[in-house]
Amino acid sequence: MARKNGNTKNSYIMPAGLLIFMVIISVSLYLFMLRGEEQVMVPDVQGIDIIYAMEKLQEKELWPRIQLRQTQSPQDKGFVLEQKPKAGTFVKAGRQVDLVVSHGALRLRIENYIGRKIEDVQKELLPAADASGNFSLTIKEPIIHEFSSEAAGTILRQKPEAATEIFRPTSMEFVVSRGHEIDQITVPQLTGLTLTDALELLGKTGILFNFSLQETNINEHGEIVASQEPLAGADISTDTAVNMVLNKPLNLTEDEVFEIFTYNIVKNPYPLPLKLEAEIPSAGRKLLYSADFSGGRITIPYRLPVNSVLILSMMNREIYRETAGH
């Protein structure tokens, strides 16, 4: 008689083939996971050509992510400037490595500035940097001046020459005209003009001038040029001033002031745009006088409401202000 086992449940025996299959799957999965965590050392690719750098990274199963940047040297183009992670760092295989690669130098082609006014070029060449902030074109100081047949302030020569390509911060060297060595101008008729008309004519001709005031007789008009010296028609040099006597106004109110604005401006080698404006309360700005001025003493009569602000500027940059009547 056969013996019975005390366990009433039947036992299950796994077939040998299925067991072998599961072992193979487990080992493969383990090896796959082990490979995914494989550590590799980041090679040093900084300073080498990007093509060679990519080959070195691929040998380590690393993949480049490239960012381009302009540099100051054209010889840098195509070379790796920076890398992250740094060389020698251990990372997982398959990771990206950030590379900064030179896109070459920023190029600027020099324009032809000869024949242009130096003040215009100065405004144009206010330091203009590229996106990285390290490239600019400026004007070398002091500027060289010489007498010539060209109008004062005209650029005669430049260095670097026009069409030159530059790759780094550069200072432009200019030779600028002083104008004729002995320049003559004919004095216009100023006597009899109103203050407004006289200032407009003086501004257009660029003649130097001085104003003084005198009391107005009952049979005369106020704010009129009563006399001038030299007389109209005289030929004078450009550095000679015309002296004028101006009648004071007859109908000045208590809320107005009539005075002469006086200021000494440092001498320049050539004339620069000058203007005197008045900031009038509740009325805005009013232009009183404008001209190209090389420096020295200016005397400009004005009639304005009390507390108006006089603003003197050269090349659109304020150099002085004062309050009328103070």
ChimeraX attribute file (.defattr): number of C-alpha atoms within 10 A of each C-alpha:
attribute: neighborCount
match mode: 1-to-1
recipient: residues
	/A:1	3
	/A:2	4
	/A:3	5
	/A:4	7
	/A:5	7
	/A:6	6
	/A:7	7
	/A:8	7
	/A:9	7
	/A:10	6
	/A:11	6
	/A:12	6
	/A:13	6
	/A:14	7
	/A:15	8
	/A:16	8
	/A:17	8
	/A:18	9
	/A:19	10
	/A:20	10
	/A:21	10
	/A:22	11
	/A:23	11
	/A:24	11
	/A:25	11
	/A:26	11
	/A:27	11
	/A:28	12
	/A:29	12
	/A:30	12
	/A:31	11
	/A:32	12
	/A:33	11
	/A:34	10
	/A:35	12
	/A:36	12
	/A:37	12
	/A:38	13
	/A:39	14
	/A:40	17
	/A:41	17
	/A:42	24
	/A:43	19
	/A:44	16
	/A:45	22
	/A:46	19
	/A:47	16
	/A:48	15
	/A:49	17
	/A:50	22
	/A:51	11
	/A:52	12
	/A:53	19
	/A:54	17
	/A:55	15
	/A:56	17
	/A:57	20
	/A:58	13
	/A:59	10
	/A:60	17
	/A:61	15
	/A:62	22
	/A:63	18
	/A:64	19
	/A:65	13
	/A:66	15
	/A:67	13
	/A:68	15
	/A:69	16
	/A:70	18
	/A:71	22
	/A:72	18
	/A:73	15
	/A:74	15
	/A:75	11
	/A:76	19
	/A:77	20
	/A:78	18
	/A:79	22
	/A:80	25
	/A:81	20
	/A:82	16
	/A:83	21
	/A:84	15
	/A:85	17
	/A:86	16
	/A:87	13
	/A:88	11
	/A:89	13
	/A:90	14
	/A:91	17
	/A:92	17
	/A:93	19
	/A:94	17
	/A:95	14
	/A:96	17
	/A:97	18
	/A:98	16
	/A:99	23
	/A:100	20
	/A:101	25
	/A:102	25
	/A:103	18
	/A:104	19
	/A:105	18
	/A:106	17
	/A:107	17
	/A:108	16
	/A:109	12
	/A:110	16
	/A:111	13
	/A:112	14
	/A:113	19
	/A:114	17
	/A:115	15
	/A:116	14
	/A:117	18
	/A:118	23
	/A:119	16
	/A:120	13
	/A:121	13
	/A:122	13
	/A:123	10
	/A:124	11
	/A:125	13
	/A:126	12
	/A:127	14
	/A:128	13
	/A:129	12
	/A:130	11
	/A:131	8
	/A:132	9
	/A:133	8
	/A:134	12
	/A:135	20
	/A:136	17
	/A:137	18
	/A:138	17
	/A:139	16
	/A:140	12
	/A:141	10
	/A:142	8
	/A:143	13
	/A:144	15
	/A:145	19
	/A:146	15
	/A:147	14
	/A:148	15
	/A:149	11
	/A:150	15
	/A:151	16
	/A:152	22
	/A:153	23
	/A:154	25
	/A:155	23
	/A:156	19
	/A:157	17
	/A:158	16
	/A:159	13
	/A:160	17
	/A:161	16
	/A:162	13
	/A:163	11
	/A:164	13
	/A:165	14
	/A:166	16
	/A:167	17
	/A:168	17
	/A:169	14
	/A:170	14
	/A:171	14
	/A:172	16
	/A:173	18
	/A:174	23
	/A:175	18
	/A:176	28
	/A:177	25
	/A:178	21
	/A:179	20
	/A:180	15
	/A:181	10
	/A:182	9
	/A:183	11
	/A:184	14
	/A:185	16
	/A:186	16
	/A:187	21
	/A:188	18
	/A:189	15
	/A:190	23
	/A:191	18
	/A:192	16
	/A:193	17
	/A:194	18
	/A:195	19
	/A:196	14
	/A:197	14
	/A:198	19
	/A:199	19
	/A:200	16
	/A:201	17
	/A:202	19
	/A:203	18
	/A:204	12
	/A:205	14
	/A:206	17
	/A:207	22
	/A:208	21
	/A:209	19
	/A:210	17
	/A:211	18
	/A:212	16
	/A:213	17
	/A:214	13
	/A:215	12
	/A:216	17
	/A:217	11
	/A:218	8
	/A:219	6
	/A:220	13
	/A:221	16
	/A:222	21
	/A:223	24
	/A:224	22
	/A:225	23
	/A:226	20
	/A:227	17
	/A:228	20
	/A:229	16
	/A:230	17
	/A:231	16
	/A:232	14
	/A:233	11
	/A:234	13
	/A:235	15
	/A:236	16
	/A:237	14
	/A:238	15
	/A:239	15
	/A:240	14
	/A:241	15
	/A:242	20
	/A:243	16
	/A:244	20
	/A:245	18
	/A:246	25
	/A:247	22
	/A:248	22
	/A:249	17
	/A:250	14
	/A:251	8
	/A:252	13
	/A:253	10
	/A:254	8
	/A:255	10
	/A:256	16
	/A:257	18
	/A:258	19
	/A:259	17
	/A:260	16
	/A:261	16
	/A:262	13
	/A:263	13
	/A:264	10
	/A:265	15
	/A:266	9
	/A:267	12
	/A:268	11
	/A:269	17
	/A:270	20
	/A:271	18
	/A:272	19
	/A:273	15
	/A:274	20
	/A:275	21
	/A:276	20
	/A:277	17
	/A:278	24
	/A:279	19
	/A:280	17
	/A:281	12
	/A:282	7
	/A:283	9
	/A:284	9
	/A:285	15
	/A:286	12
	/A:287	12
	/A:288	18
	/A:289	22
	/A:290	20
	/A:291	21
	/A:292	18
	/A:293	21
	/A:294	19
	/A:295	17
	/A:296	13
	/A:297	13
	/A:298	16
	/A:299	16
	/A:300	18
	/A:301	22
	/A:302	19
	/A:303	18
	/A:304	20
	/A:305	19
	/A:306	17
	/A:307	17
	/A:308	23
	/A:309	19
	/A:310	22
	/A:311	19
	/A:312	21
	/A:313	16
	/A:314	18
	/A:315	15
	/A:316	10
	/A:317	11
	/A:318	13
	/A:319	11
	/A:320	13
	/A:321	14
	/A:322	14
	/A:323	13
	/A:324	23
	/A:325	15
	/A:326	8
